[in-house]
């Protein structure tokens, strides 16, 4: 339920492989683990925003680029389909997940740990045993209107997705926006702590966003929703 694939990449994406060859390349996945304690689960919107920021933090980390220790895995992952899997953990599971190499990103109520990509069949044992299902979350109160001077990831109002699926989709949208930005714009976003909001627009606004030319996620349809479904639009001020 937390598994998703990327849309066809934009022309200036960093893939070395041709789009038609990406399914033939070795497949990797970016693991994300969200902490969901029984007594204090995170708010849904905060979990989505924290997952999106976690993807950006991984993309912008010095270990993910150049000769960094995670750079080869990041390149291999982005040369194939940019798969992401969101699993949940609590208690001792979360403590074991924290011990593995990765980065923990915190929101107001959410904690998400992101790890360097792993082969589809090569998950670390302490992550492979974690559950994908059970990531349904709620917002105690409706989210406030977003600050439109900062990036907003707009979710399709006509699709019902589990929180885990939506977290992966938000991560895709953030990544597509990152690819579209120049070095100065990326640095500014990083300096701002990768500020962003995740919101669900009214249907009319969603239709406008889909036709706006902003980065758009189309899901491969492996889980929960139909293939080709438009799931998220990444509305970054620098791309408007």
Number of C-alpha atoms within 10 A of each C-alpha: 22 26 24 28 21 22 20 16 17 14 9 8 14 12 18 13 15 10 16 10 12 18 13 11 14 13 20 26 28 24 24 29 26 29 25 24 13 9 6 10 19 23 21 24 24 22 30 29 27 31 34 29 27 25 29 23 19 23 18 17 14 14 16 19 17 11 10 13 13 20 19 17 20 23 18 22 24 22 23 24 26 22 20 25 20 28 27 23 22 17 11 9 15 20 12 13 24 18 9 14 12 16 18 19 19 18 16 11 15 22 20 28 26 26 22 23 26 18 15 13 10 11 15 12 9 14 20 13 12 17 15 18 15 14 24 14 16 15 12 10 7 8 15 8 8 14 11 12 10 16 22 24 30 24 24 22 16 13 14 12 19 17 23 30 27 28 31 28 31 29 26 33 28 30 21 22 22 22 17 19 15 10 11 9 13 18 14 11 20 16 10 11 12 23 16 24 25 25 20 17 16 13 12 9 12 19 12 10 20 19 10 13 13 17 27 27 28 22 23 19 14 12 15 16 18 13 12 12 15 20 25 30 30 29 25 22 11 13 13 9
